[in-house]
């Protein structure tokens, strides 16, 4: 099993276990305050971990939140819903 390390996210509000050879992208480029970004720098996998804090949506139930934010992300990136495809 690969060596891992624990990193504090958002000033210690959360902790995440990641591969030990991953680096904090904020050390090499600007990252928005609502994101933590880590990248695999030992292998050419292109793997990246982005943890993002999103704004609470009072009209979305907790049970529906993941679907809401996934669809919002897809829409923001120009992706269509399967039912919209011809």
N, C-alpha and C positions, 0 to 999 in steps of 0.2 A: 504494500500500500504506500502511496506517495506521502511524503512529509507534508504536514499542514501547519497552519498558524492561525491564531485568532486575531482578528482586527476589530477595533472599535469603529463603529459607524456613527456619524452625526454627533461627534464629540462624546461618545460613550453611551448614547441613548440605546444603542443596540450593539450586539457582538455577533460576528459572523466568522465561521471557519472556512478558510480558503486554502488552496495549495500554497506551500511555502514560497515557491518561486514566482508567484504572481506579484505584480507591483501596483502601487497606488498611482493611477493615471494623473491625479492632481499634482504629483511631483514633477510632471513633465509638460502639462498643459492645463489651461483653465477648465474647471469643472463647475457647473452651477451649484449653488448652495444647497439645493434640494436633491442633489445626486451624490452618490459615492460610486466610483468607477475603478475596477481592478481589471488587469489584463495579464494574460499568460505571456511571459517574456522569455521563457526557456524553450518553448517549442513553437513552431510556426502553425499553430492551430487556428489562430484568429479568435480564440476564445476570449470572451469579455464578460464581466459581471457588472450590471448596472442596477443599483438599488436607488429607487426614486421615491421621495415623499410627495404624495399627491394631495390636492385640496379635498377636504371632506365635502361630500355631496349630500346635503340633507334630504333630498328627494329620492335617494337610492338606498335601498335596504342593505344591511350588512351581507345578507345572502346573495344579493345581486351585484355587489361592488366589484368583484373580480371581472365579471362579464362586462360590466359598464366600462371599466377602465381599459380592458383589453380592446373593446370595440372603439373606444375613444382614441387609443393609440393607433389602431389600424386605420381609422378614418383620417387621423392627422398625417399619416404616411401615405395616403392615397390608395389604400387597399379597399377592396369592395367586400361586402358580405356575400357568402355563398348564394343566398337567395336572390341577390341582385345580378348575378352573372347570367348571361344569355347563353 
